[in-house]
Amino acid sequence: MKHKNQVFDNVLDLVGKTPLIKLNKMTSQIKGNFYAKVEAFNPGHSSKDRIALYIIEQAEKQGILSPGDTIIETTSGNTGFSIAMVSIIKGYDCVLAVSSKSSADKIDMLKTMGAKVYVCPAHVSADDPRSYYQVAKRLHEEIKGSVYINQYFNQLNIDAHYHSTGPEIWNQTEGKITHLVACSGTGGTISGTAKYLKEKNPNIKVIGVDAFGSVIKKYHETREFDEEEIYPYRIEGLGKNLIPTATDFDVIDEFVKVTDEDSAHTARLIAKTEGLFVGYTSGAAMQAIKQLGEDGKFKKNDNIVVIFPDHGSRYMSKIYSDKWMSEQGFFDSINVEAAQSIEYIK
Ligand SMILES: Cc1ncc(COP(=O)(O)O)c(C=O)c1O
């Protein structure tokens, strides 16, 4: 229940209803009007608050969860943080199996939020017993009264965005949105949001963002799972080495692939030009828009909404560290002095 004068019962009352913010400088060279749905405004600083709250409340409604039960999940960090936050308020234990690709900051944050964390090797196949999927499955079998959120294969992940992100964007744009651009990891965000928006207006174009090294784009185009596409990449939360059932490929019109390096530089540029301190995949989504813009994809009166999934503070030891950027070779092809100052004018 909401109190008077903007006082809330607890932090969970603040999930969702994130702002849509017009992009100005980033997109000045591209035709169209661009708006970012800035999910860092969620109390857990990412879009994953929406699915954590929705899935847990659905389980409560169905009588699957009782106080003191354990919630288990595999996560690159954000979903874990959100589940840990919801668990604290609602009185559940939270157990998380995470990829070793996750930043040290993220893992420390999960521990701070009271979660028990298992760090699993990133570059093993999904059916390897050491993979975070298999570790989570095993823990689910071992811990009595546990619920496995399983975000990659949970239809409720799509439903959460169908019921929140989709209607919010439709209302915020007064139904004038023409394109949605969103990263696809589990696919829940893009699928649920797109499903709602396309029911309102089937002409809205939905563009997914995928990573080089991921199977998603090729699967969308051919319905073929091609292992040859798989190789390690650095962006967390984008693309996949399997086909998640939480992705509804039919509501997505096309996928664009972006590189680790371009996405990192673009994320840094968003902070410097728009004053928005957002995460690595926000850089990826913006990079996709740049590429689409260069291909002449957008028209002057188009209203393009891009989802920025999380906050930049989670990447201080990665893309916002000059040391990390140099180690990756991301400063090799550009003038480092320029990259570190404000000479990013296009
Ligand atoms: C930082 C970040 N961006 C984007 C995504 C992709 O969202 P979704 O899983 O809904 O496709 C995720 C999901 O793991 C994420 O953690």
The ligand as a Gaussian input file, in Angstrom:
#p B3LYP/6-31G(d) Opt

LIG

0 1
 C       23.237000      -6.298000     -18.092000
 C       22.208000      -7.054000     -18.838000
 N       21.791000      -6.565000     -20.009000
 C       20.889000      -7.209000     -20.750000
 C       20.354000      -8.415000     -20.356000
 C       19.383000      -9.104000     -21.270000
 O       18.060000      -9.122000     -20.776000
 P       17.198000     -10.407000     -21.023000
 O       17.781000     -11.512000     -20.206000
 O       15.840000     -10.034000     -20.549000
 O       17.242000     -10.743000     -22.465000
 C       20.756000      -8.959000     -19.143000
 C       20.261000     -10.268000     -18.729000
 O       20.910000     -11.130000     -18.227000
 C       21.703000      -8.264000     -18.352000
 O       22.136000      -8.747000     -17.170000

